Amino acid sequence: MGGVEHYISAILETLLDRGHELAFWRQTHGPENRNVIPAAVRIPIWDSSELGLDRSLAALRRWQPDIIYCQLIPDPATEAKILEVAPSVFFAHDYHGTCISGGKATHFPVLQPCTRRFGPACLGHFYLRRCGGKNPITMVQDYRLNVQRLRLLTQYNQVITHSIHLAEEYKKHGIPCGRVRFFASGSKLQEGSTAPPWTPRPRWHFLMLGRMLATKGGSLFLNSLPRIANQTSRPIAVTIAGDGPSRARWESKAKRVERQCSNVEIKFPGWLSGIEREDALSDADLLVLPSVWPEPFGMVGLEAGLRGVPAAGFRVGGIPDWLNDGVNGALAPANPPSPEGLADAILRCISTESAYRTLRDAAFGMAKSVNVQLHCDDLVDVFERVLAKSATVSAT
């Protein structure tokens, strides 16, 4: 499952355990090799791709929901019909409606986050700044799609998100956006639990997880390794887990780095899931998030923190919401991002064993302080306020 599916799975289970009555409406289903959301088997499900739009919407109306909690509906026309059913809340996981490509980064003259307000001027910058693909028809289609999406967001009773950065992004576009406390998926800590023990090892292990795209910063990370290798006495093991269009280019660059630095070993195991992912996070000494794309939140940082693993990354997007420089890791400058800046941030994390232990404890404390129960407390509060306001409007 991807991040949104993990999120839906976690809140379904929590809200069901609290006694709420839930149902699940989806526009599409697939691909077939993706895992099923476990809690979904316990509730009514209507699939528009199987039942057809009219039948699935009719079933939803008969169920008479008090509130619709929408994550993402690909088709704006379908979304508009959903909004007619009941008061609705939208959760913004990314730059939905605020970017032509969704990448929110420019590739020229250097790769860096984009701070531009979405609008007609973006069409003029799309090729100049190399924001996305080269097909002008697709560019215009995607622009119109996001214009529709942004317009639909004004029809929701409430838009919420998980980071200060994303909330400000939507406010910049005229969409009032609230924040809720977020959590690391799969985290169920016992009260009073402490950070996992750490014993120094002969080598440092750096871990990068995620889809392999240029904007995820893998090249910047690889280019930072010679500087790190020259300034640390321990060998360095690097795991870059995931897959995507940049993988072959990164693997080629990794081989050059290994030839240049005899004390650096780099592995590309592909996608990790289940116990493999757990083991990789637990075995890592440092999570590296070299993303140039302004990550809306970067939940993997909290997942690493639950295992006492600090993080280093660029000061972009929602990452500074949970990554406090010098506290539970280190932030590198991002204007523009550079291998040297990332290398210095990583080196600050591993400068001394005592400093590193302090970062580990703080990383665990940060991740432990947020959980799905607190998130659902915030959600229920949002839902109740929306329903109360809708009832008042209806009464007048």
NORQUI-V295819 format. One record per residue. N is the residue number from 1. SS is DSSP state (H for helix, E for strand, - for the rest). OMEGA is omega as a letter, one per 30 degrees, with the letter a starting at -180 (NA if undefined). NEAR is the number of other C-alpha atoms within 12 Angstrom. Layout:
[[N SS OMEGA NEAR] [N SS OMEGA NEAR]]
This chain:
[[1 - l 23] [2 - a 23] [3 H a 25] [4 H l 20] [5 H l 26] [6 H l 26] [7 H l 31] [8 H a 35] [9 H a 28] [10 H a 31] [11 H l 37] [12 H a 31] [13 H a 29] [14 H a 28] [15 H l 26] [16 H l 22] [17 H l 16] [18 - l 15] [19 - l 10] [20 - l 18] [21 - a 20] [22 - l 30] [23 E a 31] [24 E l 32] [25 E l 38] [26 E l 34] [27 - a 31] [28 - l 23] [29 - l 22] [30 - f 17] [31 - a 10] [32 - a 9] [33 - l 8] [34 - l 14] [35 - l 18] [36 - l 18] [37 - a 26] [38 H a 19] [39 H a 26] [40 H a 26] [41 H a 17] [42 H a 17] [43 - l 21] [44 E l 20] [45 E l 26] [46 E a 29] [47 E a 25] [48 H a 26] [49 H l 19] [50 H a 17] [51 H a 20] [52 - a 18] [53 H a 24] [54 H a 19] [55 H a 18] [56 H l 27] [57 H l 32] [58 H l 21] [59 H l 24] [60 H l 32] [61 H l 23] [62 H l 16] [63 H l 23] [64 - l 18] [65 - l 26] [66 - a 25] [67 E l 35] [68 E l 36] [69 E a 37] [70 E l 32] [71 - l 29] [72 - l 30] [73 - a 29] [74 - a 20] [75 - a 22] [76 H l 25] [77 H l 18] [78 H l 27] [79 H l 33] [80 H l 25] [81 H l 24] [82 H a 37] [83 H l 30] [84 - a 23] [85 - a 24] [86 - l 29] [87 E a 32] [88 E l 36] [89 E l 37] [90 E l 40] [91 E a 37] [92 E l 40] [93 - a 35] [94 - a 34] [95 - l 38] [96 - l 39] [97 - a 37] [98 - a 40] [99 - a 41] [100 - a 42] [101 - a 34] [102 - a 30] [103 - l 34] [104 - l 39] [105 E l 41] [106 E a 33] [107 - a 27] [108 - g 18] [109 - l 14] [110 - l 22] [111 - a 30] [112 E l 36] [113 E l 35] [114 - l 37] [115 - a 26] [116 - l 24] [117 - a 24] [118 - l 32] [119 - a 23] [120 - a 19] [121 H l 16] [122 H l 32] [123 H l 28] [124 H a 18] [125 H a 24] [126 H l 35] [127 H a 22] [128 H a 18] [129 - l 25] [130 - a 28] [131 - a 34] [132 - a 30] [133 - a 21] [134 - a 15] [135 - a 15] [136 H l 16] [137 H l 12] [138 H l 17] [139 H a 27] [140 H l 23] [141 H a 16] [142 H l 28] [143 H a 30] [144 H l 26] [145 H a 26] [146 H l 29] [147 H l 25] [148 H a 27] [149 H a 34] [150 H l 35] [151 H a 24] [152 H a 32] [153 H l 37] [154 - a 25] [155 - l 25] [156 - l 33] [157 - l 34] [158 E l 36] [159 E l 39] [160 E l 40] [161 E a 38] [162 - a 38] [163 - l 36] [164 H a 28] [165 H a 32] [166 H l 40] [167 H l 31] [168 H l 28] [169 H a 36] [170 H l 37] [171 H l 23] [172 H l 19] [173 - l 27] [174 - a 19] [175 - l 30] [176 - a 25] [177 E l 31] [178 E l 29] [179 E l 30] [180 - l 31] [181 - a 29] [182 - a 42] [183 - l 39] [184 - a 37] [185 - l 36] [186 - a 28] [187 - l 28] [188 - a 20] [189 - l 25] [190 - l 11] [191 - l 8] [192 - a 9] [193 - a 18] [194 - a 23] [195 - l 28] [196 - a 23] [197 - l 18] [198 - l 22] [199 - l 16] [200 - a 18] [201 - a 15] [202 - a 14] [203 E l 23] [204 E l 35] [205 E l 33] [206 E a 42] [207 E l 43] [208 E a 44] [209 E l 42] [210 - l 38] [211 - a 26] [212 - l 29] [213 - a 26] [214 H a 32] [215 H l 38] [216 H l 41] [217 - a 41] [218 H l 46] [219 H l 35] [220 H l 37] [221 H a 45] [222 H l 43] [223 H l 29] [224 H a 35] [225 H l 44] [226 H l 32] [227 H l 27] [228 H a 36] [229 H a 31] [230 H a 20] [231 - l 21] [232 - a 26] [233 - a 17] [234 - l 23] [235 E a 25] [236 E l 36] [237 E a 32] [238 E l 38] [239 E l 37] [240 E a 42] [241 E a 31] [242 - l 30] [243 - l 25] [244 - a 23] [245 - a 16] [246 - a 22] [247 H a 28] [248 H l 20] [249 H l 20] [250 H l 31] [251 H l 30] [252 H l 19] [253 H l 24] [254 H l 32] [255 H l 22] [256 H l 21] [257 H l 28] [258 H l 25] [259 H a 16] [260 H a 19] [261 - a 26] [262 - a 19] [263 - l 27] [264 E l 33] [265 E a 30] [266 E a 33] [267 E l 27] [268 E a 29] [269 E a 22] [270 E a 23] [271 - l 24] [272 - l 25] [273 - l 20] [274 - a 13] [275 H l 12] [276 H l 16] [277 H l 26] [278 H a 20] [279 H a 16] [280 H l 34] [281 H a 37] [282 H a 27] [283 H a 30] [284 - l 36] [285 - a 43] [286 E l 45] [287 E l 49] [288 E l 48] [289 E a 51] [290 - a 53] [291 - l 47] [292 - l 42] [293 - a 42] [294 - a 39] [295 - l 40] [296 - l 39] [297 - a 37] [298 - a 44] [299 - a 40] [300 H l 40] [301 H l 46] [302 H l 39] [303 H l 39] [304 H a 51] [305 H l 44] [306 - l 42] [307 - l 40] [308 - a 38] [309 - l 45] [310 E a 53] [311 E l 57] [312 E a 49] [313 E l 55] [314 E l 46] [315 - a 40] [316 - l 41] [317 - a 39] [318 - a 35] [319 H l 40] [320 H l 35] [321 H a 30] [322 - l 48] [323 - a 42] [324 - a 27] [325 E l 27] [326 - a 29] [327 - l 28] [328 - l 42] [329 E a 49] [330 E l 42] [331 E l 37] [332 E l 40] [333 - a 27] [334 - a 32] [335 - f 18] [336 - l 27] [337 - l 37] [338 - l 30] [339 H a 30] [340 H l 25] [341 H l 30] [342 H l 41] [343 H a 38] [344 H l 31] [345 H l 40] [346 H a 44] [347 H l 39] [348 H a 32] [349 H a 41] [350 - a 40] [351 - l 25] [352 - l 17] [353 H a 19] [354 H l 16] [355 H a 21] [356 H l 32] [357 H l 29] [358 H l 25] [359 H l 38] [360 H a 40] [361 H a 30] [362 H l 34] [363 H l 42] [364 H a 37] [365 H l 32] [366 H a 35] [367 H a 41] [368 H a 35] [369 - l 28] [370 - a 31] [371 - a 32] [372 H l 32] [373 H l 31] [374 H l 21] [375 H a 28] [376 H l 29] [377 H l 21] [378 H a 26] [379 H a 33] [380 H l 23] [381 H l 21] [382 H a 32] [383 H a 28] [384 H l 21] [385 H l 20] [386 H a 28] [387 H l 24] [388 H l 18] [389 H l 18] [390 H l 21] [391 H l 15] [392 H l 11] [393 H a 12] [394 H a 10] [395 H a 8] [396 - NA 7]]
